[in-house]
Amino acid sequence: MKESIGIGVFAYNRPSHLKRVLYSIINNKIKSFHLFIDGPKNKNDLENIKTINFIAKEMNKKKFQIFIHNQKKNIGLKKSIIYGADRLSQKYDKFIIIEDDCVIYKNFFTFMKKNLKDNIFQKYDIAAIYAFQFNEIQDTKMSLHSLLVSNFIPWGWGTLSNNWINFRRSKKRYLKSKNYFKNLKTNKNFWSKDFINYNYNKNLRYIVPSINLVKNIGFDGTGVNSVATSEFNTKEKIPNFIEINKLIIDDKLNLKHQNHLYKKANLFY
């Protein structure tokens, strides 16, 4: 029997960033998760990875259960995410993925667990859920509820294992038809590109929160796949109302979300 929800945290060579992320997870009363650590490219990476392992092992001594997976060689973010997601999908019915630059806010796991349900995914043709929301779209009344959108930003996200397994078995046949990125000027080979195109061709959508639930701290110039910018600086906002079970389907809001993504996509895609 598979266990219910697995959590995977992905790290490489930024121990200070990872430490903030790990504490944000622990502050959400999560005591068990998997830590996937990519291998080193050089001696400096090796020292950072040793520090990351030390941090994780020290946390394990404090009654936290962190399952540590180290790569011997550097395989890059794309292969690291795929490797970890494959492992999680074999062990759990659902999984949540958090990278080492995504500090999560208080209601993150509540939002994830409420929406990571088979009946919701099937009823609304959902590919995945994620925790980021643009500042310009956040609910002005500070009501935390769920929105349906057509775009994917993998900053704290989750899906059903069967969804991921079906994607992995697809053998890229979907790339020969519709291309989600034809209107985006990008040549980057980021990990989520194939996943997004697969879901786009199957007309699947995503659930996002009306209030942002994650802070991406990777736009400080340290990230391998992102530029330095203050565009995504956010502060945690405590909702006045929590109505996560309320799923709003709004085509105008979805278009607004898409336009914001298109304007800013070159910063992270």
Secondary structure by P-SEA (a helix, b strand, c coil): ccccbbbbbbbcccaaaaaaaaaaaaaacccbbbbbbbbbccaaaaaaaaaaaaaaaaaaaaccccbbbbbcccccaaaaaaaaaaaaaaccccccccccccccccaaaaaaaacccaaaaaaaccccccccccccccccccbbbbbbbcccccccccccaaaaaaaaaccccccccccccccccccccccaaaaaaaaaaaccbbbbbccccccccccccccccccccccccccbbbbccccccbbbbbaaaaaaaaaaaaacccccc
